[in-house]
Amino acid sequence: MSIPEQIQKDITAAMKARDQARLSALRMVKSALKNREIEKMAPLDDAESLKVLGMLIKQRKEAVEQFRKGGRDEMADKEEAEITMIESYMPKAASEEQVVAGVRAVISAMGAPTMSDMGGVMKQVMSHFQGAGIRVDGKQVSDVVKRELGARPGARSG
């Protein structure tokens, strides 16, 4: 079952259960997928659907940060609940250990990259995880790459 089909099925279930919060979030997701489909002028495959979901999660995380700064905890909690619901449609995210292992593998395969090679390292790490069908947060990968490139003996910071 495709992601949009699963979401439609879950919308029906949320309506029957009278779960307004879930229903609202699911409708928002369905709308975002439909908008992307209209922009593309063709049905979305699962990879494209996952990109849209990833974008929605990123937007929600930014909103949570802003709401917390503004002291609007109830709004931040609502956004966090939506993140959890959207993530349930995504492949499992990589753990910190998996990200570190992936970064170290790419760095050792590249020889002796320096901080100036960070862009290349990032690109290879992201494609490594994408090829394996594992979801990773770009900011998390960036932080690990900086830490690993900076921590190596003889590494120059750039």
C-alpha positions as CSV (number, residue, x, y, z in Angstrom):
1,M,0.0,0.0,0.0
2,S,1.4,3.4,-1.0
3,I,1.9,6.2,1.6
4,P,-1.0,8.3,0.3
5,E,-3.3,5.2,0.3
6,Q,-2.3,4.4,3.9
7,I,-2.9,8.0,4.9
8,Q,-6.4,8.0,3.4
9,K,-7.2,4.7,5.2
10,D,-5.9,6.3,8.5
11,I,-8.1,9.4,7.8
12,T,-11.1,7.2,7.6
13,A,-10.1,5.4,10.9
14,A,-9.5,8.7,12.6
15,M,-13.0,10.0,11.5
16,K,-14.6,6.9,12.9
17,A,-12.7,7.2,16.1
18,R,-13.6,10.9,16.3
19,D,-9.9,11.6,16.9
20,Q,-9.8,15.3,15.8
21,A,-6.2,16.0,16.5
22,R,-5.0,13.0,14.4
23,L,-7.6,13.7,11.7
24,S,-6.4,17.3,11.4
25,A,-2.7,16.2,11.1
26,L,-3.5,13.5,8.6
27,R,-5.5,15.9,6.4
28,M,-2.6,18.3,6.5
29,V,-0.2,15.5,5.4
30,K,-2.6,14.5,2.6
31,S,-2.9,18.1,1.4
32,A,0.9,18.5,1.3
33,L,1.2,15.2,-0.7
34,K,-1.6,16.3,-3.1
35,N,0.0,19.7,-3.6
36,R,3.3,18.1,-4.5
37,E,1.5,15.7,-6.9
38,I,-0.1,18.7,-8.6
39,E,3.2,20.6,-8.9
40,K,4.8,17.4,-10.5
41,M,1.7,16.8,-12.6
42,A,2.1,13.1,-12.0
43,P,1.4,10.6,-9.2
44,L,4.1,10.5,-6.5
45,D,6.1,7.4,-5.9
46,D,7.0,6.4,-2.3
47,A,10.5,8.1,-2.5
48,E,8.8,11.4,-3.4
49,S,6.2,11.0,-0.7
50,L,8.9,10.4,1.8
51,K,10.6,13.6,0.7
52,V,7.4,15.5,1.3
53,L,7.0,13.9,4.8
54,G,10.6,14.7,5.6
55,M,10.0,18.4,4.7
56,L,6.9,18.4,6.9
57,I,8.9,17.0,9.8
58,K,11.6,19.6,9.3
59,Q,9.0,22.4,9.3
60,R,7.4,21.0,12.5
61,K,10.8,20.8,14.3
62,E,11.5,24.4,13.4
63,A,8.1,25.4,14.7
64,V,8.7,23.5,18.0
65,E,11.9,25.4,18.4
66,Q,10.2,28.8,17.8
67,F,7.2,27.9,20.1
68,R,9.6,26.8,22.9
69,K,11.5,30.1,22.6
70,G,8.3,32.0,22.7
71,G,7.0,30.1,25.8
72,R,4.1,28.5,23.9
73,D,4.6,25.0,25.2
74,E,1.1,23.8,24.3
75,M,1.7,24.7,20.7
76,A,5.1,23.0,20.7
77,D,3.6,19.9,22.2
78,K,1.0,19.8,19.4
79,E,3.7,20.1,16.8
80,E,5.7,17.3,18.5
81,A,2.7,15.1,18.4
82,E,2.4,15.8,14.7
83,I,6.1,14.9,14.2
84,T,5.6,11.6,15.9
85,M,2.5,10.8,13.8
86,I,4.3,11.8,10.5
87,E,7.4,9.8,11.4
88,S,5.2,6.7,11.7
89,Y,4.9,6.7,7.9
90,M,8.7,7.1,7.4
91,P,11.4,4.4,7.4
92,K,13.2,4.0,10.7
93,A,15.7,6.9,11.4
94,A,19.4,6.1,11.9
95,S,20.6,6.0,15.5
96,E,23.5,8.2,16.6
97,E,25.8,5.1,16.5
98,Q,24.8,4.3,12.9
99,V,25.4,7.9,11.8
100,V,28.9,7.9,13.5
101,A,29.7,4.5,12.0
102,G,28.6,5.7,8.5
103,V,30.6,8.9,8.8
104,R,33.7,7.0,9.9
105,A,33.4,4.5,7.1
106,V,33.2,7.3,4.5
107,I,36.1,9.2,6.0
108,S,38.3,6.1,6.0
109,A,37.3,5.3,2.4
110,M,38.2,8.8,1.3
111,G,41.7,8.6,2.8
112,A,42.5,11.6,4.8
113,P,39.9,14.3,4.2
114,T,40.2,17.6,6.0
115,M,37.6,20.1,7.1
116,S,37.8,21.7,3.6
117,D,36.4,18.3,2.2
118,M,33.4,18.4,4.5
119,G,31.0,19.0,1.6
120,G,32.2,15.8,-0.2
121,V,32.1,13.8,3.0
122,M,28.5,15.0,3.7
123,K,27.4,14.1,0.2
124,Q,28.8,10.6,0.4
125,V,27.4,10.0,3.9
126,M,23.9,11.2,2.9
127,S,23.9,9.1,-0.3
128,H,25.2,6.1,1.7
129,F,22.2,6.2,4.0
130,Q,19.7,7.0,1.3
131,G,21.0,4.0,-0.7
132,A,20.4,1.8,2.3
133,G,16.9,3.2,2.7
134,I,17.7,4.7,6.1
135,R,16.4,8.1,7.1
136,V,19.0,10.5,8.6
137,D,18.8,14.1,9.8
138,G,21.2,16.3,7.8
139,K,22.0,18.5,10.7
140,Q,22.9,15.5,12.8
141,V,25.2,14.1,10.0
142,S,26.8,17.6,9.7
143,D,27.5,17.7,13.4
144,V,29.1,14.2,13.4
145,V,31.1,15.0,10.3
146,K,32.5,18.2,11.9
147,R,33.3,16.3,15.1
148,E,35.0,13.4,13.3
149,L,37.0,15.6,10.9
150,G,38.1,17.9,13.7
151,A,38.9,15.0,16.1
152,R,41.3,13.2,13.8
153,P,45.0,13.5,14.6
154,G,46.6,16.0,12.2
155,A,43.3,17.3,11.0
156,R,43.2,21.0,10.2
157,S,40.1,22.9,11.1
158,G,38.9,25.1,8.2
